[in-house]
Amino acid sequence: MATLVEPVDEHNLGDFLQYCHQYGPVHDDSYLPGRDFAVNLDHPSYLLLEDGKPAGAVSLIRGMAHRQARRGRFSVFHSLIPSARAYSQLYQAISAHFESLDRVFLFVPRDRQDTRSTLVELGFEVERTSFVLCLENPRPHSVEFGEGFSVVSLKPNDLPRIGEFADTTNSDFRDVAGHMDLSRADVRGWFLGPSSLENGISLLCHDGEPIGSVCILRGFGNQAASEITALSVSNAFRGQGLGRRLLRWAVNFSMSSGRKPIYLSMNGENDSALRLYLSEGFILKKTVDCYEKDVRDA
């Protein structure tokens, strides 16, 4: 059967979004193009057609933060045709947008052996492993942080606090594999996205100074669920149980918003965080590998 790749534009955008909605979650639903998606230089996208019908899709995130880190992320890279040739066609099309990037990456569940093998054929290698954990039936906790500690929820127009959130998160996650620094514009964008929850972006403060962060969002694939992200406590305050209390605060927040189950993702090498989450009732739902490719010679 005849296959060809065409760029996504206003004429085929609906087919592209439908394909992403239907098949993208098979790999990773974290950054799938949604209703507010717009094709531009920061999000180049292509459709693979087989006899005129959508049979594959690829889209690359290469915004300011990704260009500064020189790492582009695939928001979708999937084909219904289980062959290296189909994936290669999509890859060759999107490779025209690798300028200003050193590496490109995507996440694939460990049980997708067919896709994993194809990526290896295309020159990708496993860079790190991540876990997706889930708290199916959360229960409320009594949370006391102690004298001088407080959780401060951010507002969309609170630019100083938004700056502190970005700085705190970047500092706390600096040594975490795969972390890319947040800008103030990135954090402000979270307030405008479809996953935003009122008061869901917060700082943990001590005597008014930020020493940690947490963000609770609507679940991307399940709007009735929630996702905890950017959970951190600064080095100087670790070992005092603040991470556990901040996690419980986030669980309480999710429950007060009427949302369950509760998801979170973490790097596989963080043994202490994994022990914390498991001890709080989270269970391992999925293991995913980050496949990365050096594209400096592309």
C-alpha positions in Angstrom: 0.0 0.0 0.0 1.2 3.5 -0.8 2.3 5.7 2.1 3.3 9.4 2.2 4.0 12.0 4.8 2.4 15.4 4.7 2.9 18.4 7.0 0.0 19.2 9.4 -1.8 22.4 8.5 -5.3 23.9 8.8 -6.6 21.4 6.3 -5.6 18.2 8.0 -5.3 19.5 11.6 -8.6 17.7 12.6 -7.3 14.3 11.3 -4.0 14.9 13.1 -5.7 15.7 16.5 -8.0 12.8 16.2 -5.1 10.4 15.5 -3.2 11.8 18.5 -6.3 11.4 20.8 -6.9 7.9 19.6 -3.4 6.4 19.4 -1.0 8.8 21.2 -1.7 7.5 24.7 -0.4 4.1 23.7 3.0 5.6 24.2 2.7 8.7 26.3 -0.2 11.1 27.0 1.9 13.7 28.9 2.1 16.4 26.1 -0.3 15.2 23.4 -1.6 17.9 21.1 -5.1 18.9 22.2 -7.9 21.2 21.2 -5.8 24.3 21.8 -2.9 23.0 19.7 -1.6 25.2 17.0 1.0 24.2 14.4 4.0 26.6 14.4 7.8 26.7 14.4 7.8 25.5 18.0 5.6 22.5 17.3 6.2 21.1 13.8 4.0 18.1 13.0 3.4 15.6 10.3 0.8 12.9 9.3 1.6 9.6 7.7 -1.0 8.6 5.2 -1.7 5.1 3.9 -3.9 5.1 0.8 -5.1 8.6 1.9 -6.0 7.6 5.5 -4.0 8.7 8.7 -1.7 5.9 9.7 0.9 7.7 11.8 1.8 11.0 13.4 4.8 12.9 14.7 5.1 16.2 16.5 8.1 17.8 18.1 8.2 20.3 21.0 11.0 22.7 20.4 10.0 25.8 22.3 12.3 28.3 24.0 13.1 26.1 27.0 13.9 23.1 24.7 16.1 25.1 22.4 18.0 26.6 25.4 18.5 23.0 26.7 19.1 21.9 23.1 16.8 19.0 23.6 13.6 18.5 21.7 10.8 16.3 22.9 8.4 14.3 20.8 4.8 14.9 21.9 3.7 12.1 19.6 5.7 9.6 17.5 3.5 6.7 16.5 2.5 4.6 13.5 -0.2 2.0 13.0 2.1 0.4 10.5 4.4 -1.8 12.5 7.5 -1.3 10.4 10.8 0.6 10.7 10.1 2.1 7.3 6.9 3.9 8.5 8.7 5.3 11.5 11.6 6.3 9.4 9.4 8.2 7.0 8.0 10.2 10.0 11.5 10.7 11.4 12.9 12.0 8.2 10.2 14.5 7.9 10.5 15.9 11.4 14.3 15.9 11.2 14.1 19.1 9.1 13.3 20.8 12.4 16.3 19.7 14.4 18.2 22.9 14.0 19.3 24.4 17.4 18.9 20.9 19.0 21.6 18.4 20.0 19.2 15.6 21.1 15.6 14.6 20.7 13.7 12.2 23.0 10.5 10.5 23.8 9.0 8.1 26.4 7.9 4.6 25.5 6.4 2.0 27.9 8.6 -0.9 28.6 6.0 -3.4 27.3 6.0 -1.8 23.8 8.7 -4.0 22.5 7.8 -3.5 18.9 8.3 0.3 19.1 11.4 0.0 21.3 13.0 -2.2 18.7 12.1 0.2 15.9 13.6 3.2 17.8 16.9 1.3 18.3 17.0 0.7 14.5 16.6 4.4 14.1 19.6 5.1 16.4 17.8 5.9 19.7 19.2 4.7 23.0 17.7 4.5 26.5 18.8 7.6 28.5 16.8 7.0 31.7 13.9 5.2 33.2 10.8 6.7 34.8 8.0 5.3 36.9 4.3 6.3 36.8 2.6 5.8 40.2 -1.0 6.0 41.2 -3.0 6.4 44.4 -6.3 4.8 43.6 -8.2 5.4 46.8 -6.7 8.4 48.6 -7.6 9.2 52.2 -7.3 12.5 54.0 -4.5 13.4 56.3 -4.0 15.8 59.1 -1.0 17.9 58.0 1.0 20.2 60.3 4.2 21.7 58.9 5.3 23.3 62.2 6.0 26.9 63.3 7.2 29.2 60.6 6.2 26.9 57.7 3.3 27.7 55.3 2.0 26.6 51.9 1.4 29.7 49.7 -0.8 29.1 46.6 0.1 31.3 43.6 -2.2 33.5 41.5 -1.7 34.0 37.8 -0.8 37.7 38.2 1.6 37.2 41.2 4.8 37.6 39.1 7.2 37.7 42.1 5.9 34.4 43.5 5.9 32.9 40.0 9.5 33.8 39.7 10.3 32.3 43.1 8.5 29.1 42.0 10.6 28.8 38.9 13.8 29.5 40.7 13.0 27.1 43.6 12.0 24.3 41.2 15.1 24.7 39.0 17.4 24.7 42.0 15.8 21.7 43.7 15.7 19.6 40.4 19.1 20.8 39.0 20.7 17.4 39.5 17.7 15.3 38.3 18.3 13.6 35.0 16.3 15.2 32.2 15.3 18.3 34.0 15.0 21.4 31.9 14.8 24.8 33.6 11.4 26.4 34.0 11.0 30.0 32.9 8.5 32.4 34.4 6.6 32.2 31.1 6.4 28.4 31.5 4.9 28.7 35.0 2.4 31.4 33.9 1.5 29.1 31.0 0.4 26.4 33.5 -2.3 28.7 34.7 -3.7 29.0 31.2 -3.6 25.3 30.2 -6.6 23.0 30.2 -5.1 21.0 33.2 -4.9 24.0 35.5 -6.6 23.8 38.9 -7.2 27.0 41.0 -4.6 27.3 43.8 -2.9 24.1 42.5 0.5 25.8 42.1 2.1 26.4 45.5 5.3 27.2 47.3 6.3 25.7 50.6 7.8 28.6 52.6 9.7 29.0 55.9 9.4 32.5 57.5 8.0 33.7 54.1 11.0 32.4 52.1 10.4 29.6 49.5 12.0 26.3 50.4 9.9 23.9 48.3 7.3 23.6 45.6 4.4 21.5 44.4 1.9 21.6 41.5 -1.4 19.7 41.2 -3.0 19.5 37.8 -6.0 17.8 36.3 -5.1 14.4 34.8 -4.3 14.8 31.1 -6.0 11.6 29.9 -8.6 11.6 32.7 -10.0 15.0 33.8 -11.5 13.4 36.9 -8.0 12.5 38.1 -5.2 14.7 39.2 -1.4 14.6 38.8 1.2 15.8 41.3 4.3 17.3 39.8 7.2 19.6 40.7 7.2 18.2 44.3 10.4 19.3 45.9 12.0 20.4 49.2 15.3 22.4 49.1 18.5 20.7 50.3 18.8 22.6 53.5 15.4 21.5 54.7 15.5 17.8 53.7 15.5 15.0 56.3 12.8 16.7 58.4 9.7 14.9 56.9 8.7 18.0 55.0 8.5 16.0 51.7 6.0 13.6 53.2 3.9 16.4 54.6 3.9 18.3 51.3 2.9 15.1 49.5 0.0 14.6 52.0 -1.0 18.3 51.5 -1.1 17.6 47.8 -3.3 14.5 48.3 -5.6 16.5 50.5 -5.8 19.2 47.9 -6.7 16.7 45.2 -9.4 15.2 47.3 -10.9 18.6 48.2 -11.1 19.2 44.4 -13.0 15.9 44.0 -10.3 14.2 42.0 -9.1 10.7 42.0 -7.1 8.7 41.3 -3.9 10.7 41.9 -0.9 10.2 39.6 2.7 11.2 39.8 5.8 10.4 37.7 9.4 10.1 38.9 12.9 9.3 37.7 13.7 5.6 38.3 17.0 6.3 40.1 15.4 8.2 43.0 15.1 5.4 45.4 14.3 7.6 48.4 11.4 9.2 46.6 10.1 5.8 45.5 10.1 4.5 49.0 8.2 7.6 50.2 5.5 7.2 47.6 5.1 3.5 48.1 4.8 4.0 51.9 2.0 6.5 51.3 0.0 4.0 49.3 1.0 4.7 45.7 1.4 1.7 43.5 3.6 1.4 40.4 1.4 1.5 37.3 3.8 1.7 34.5 7.6 1.7 33.7 8.6 3.9 30.8 12.0 4.4 29.2 13.3 7.7 27.8 14.7 7.1 24.3 17.1 9.7 23.2 19.1 10.3 20.0 22.0 12.6 19.3 21.0 14.6 16.2 24.0 17.0 15.9 24.9 15.4 12.6 21.3 15.3 11.3 
